[in-house]
Amino acid sequence: MKKFENFCRAAENLEDIYKYKEPYDNVVLTGLVGLYEICFEQSWKAIEEVLYENGIKEAATGSPRSIIKLAYSVALIKDQEVWLEALVSRNNVAHAYNYAIAMDIVKKTKEKHVDMFGELREEMKENWI
């Protein structure tokens, strides 16, 4: 599955976030936010593809929010609230020129979202693909 493969590569790239420590210069901070955004985009598109390929036709179209809710309803993801928080972070990427917003995205990514993506990857490999 192409979208799953893309997501796996993006998740591996995102793990580089741990190589960087504060204080971040502007280029590094922007790059870390970009890695998060790419991984989030690839994750929800992979979810959409995996659900559809497993006969869940409602996944054929939908917003990231609706795909996350659908994934939770069929136990593809375990913590809907963390995923919805990740969606808020993704929506805030457009405002990452604001240092506080960019730092919040990086902090949450390190604390929660890298693990969240890893759990999704393992769940897909073990039970859905």
C-alpha positions in Angstrom: 0.0 0.0 0.0 1.6 3.2 -1.2 0.1 5.6 1.4 1.1 3.2 4.2 4.7 3.1 2.9 4.8 6.9 2.6 3.5 7.2 6.2 6.2 4.7 7.5 9.0 6.8 5.8 7.6 10.0 7.2 7.3 8.5 10.7 10.9 7.3 10.5 12.0 10.8 9.4 10.0 12.4 12.3 12.1 10.4 14.8 15.0 12.7 13.9 13.2 15.3 16.1 15.0 13.8 19.1 18.4 14.7 17.6 17.7 18.4 18.3 17.6 20.2 21.6 16.6 23.7 22.6 17.4 26.4 21.8 16.4 25.8 18.2 17.4 28.3 15.6 14.7 29.4 13.1 15.7 27.0 10.4 15.7 23.9 12.7 12.4 24.9 14.3 10.8 25.3 11.0 12.2 22.0 9.8 10.9 20.1 12.9 7.4 21.6 12.4 7.6 20.6 8.7 8.5 17.0 9.6 5.5 16.9 11.9 3.2 18.2 9.3 4.3 15.8 6.7 4.0 12.8 9.1 0.5 13.9 10.1 -0.6 14.3 6.5 0.8 10.9 5.6 -0.8 9.2 8.6 -4.4 10.2 8.1 -4.1 9.4 4.3 -2.7 6.0 5.2 -5.5 5.5 7.7 -8.0 6.4 5.0 -6.4 3.9 2.5 -6.2 1.0 5.1 -9.8 1.4 6.2 -11.0 1.5 2.6 -8.9 -1.5 1.6 -10.4 -3.4 4.6 -13.9 -2.8 3.3 -14.9 0.3 5.3 -16.3 2.2 2.4 -17.1 5.3 4.5 -13.4 6.0 4.4 -13.5 6.7 0.7 -13.9 10.4 1.3 -13.6 12.5 4.4 -11.8 15.1 6.3 -8.9 14.3 8.6 -11.3 14.7 11.6 -13.9 12.3 10.1 -11.2 9.7 9.2 -9.8 9.9 12.8 -13.2 9.4 14.3 -13.9 6.5 11.9 -10.5 4.9 12.8 -11.3 5.2 16.5 -14.7 3.6 16.0 -13.1 0.5 14.4 -10.2 0.4 16.9 -7.5 1.2 14.4 -6.4 4.0 16.8 -6.7 3.8 20.5 -6.8 7.4 21.8 -9.1 9.6 19.8 -8.3 12.6 22.0 -4.5 12.5 21.3 -5.3 12.2 17.6 -7.7 15.2 17.7 -5.0 17.2 19.6 -2.5 16.2 16.8 -5.0 17.5 14.3 -5.1 20.9 16.1 -1.3 21.0 16.0 -1.4 20.2 12.3 -4.0 23.0 11.7 -1.7 25.4 13.6 1.3 24.7 11.3 0.1 27.6 9.2 0.8 29.8 12.2 4.2 28.3 13.0 5.9 31.7 12.2 4.8 32.4 15.8 7.6 31.0 18.0 5.2 29.9 20.8 3.0 27.9 18.4 6.0 26.3 16.7 7.5 25.4 20.1 4.2 23.9 21.2 4.0 21.7 18.1 7.6 20.4 18.6 7.0 19.9 22.4 3.8 17.9 21.8 5.4 15.9 19.0 8.3 14.9 21.2 6.0 14.1 24.2 3.1 12.4 22.4 2.9 12.3 18.7 6.0 10.3 17.8 4.7 7.5 20.0 1.2 8.0 18.6 2.5 7.5 15.0 4.5 4.5 16.1 1.5 2.9 17.7 -0.5 3.4 14.5 2.3 1.9 12.4 2.5 -1.2 14.5 -1.3 -1.6 14.7 -1.6 -1.4 10.9 1.3 -3.9 10.3 0.0 -6.4 12.8 -3.8 -6.2 12.2 -4.8 -4.4 9.1 -2.3 -5.0 6.3 
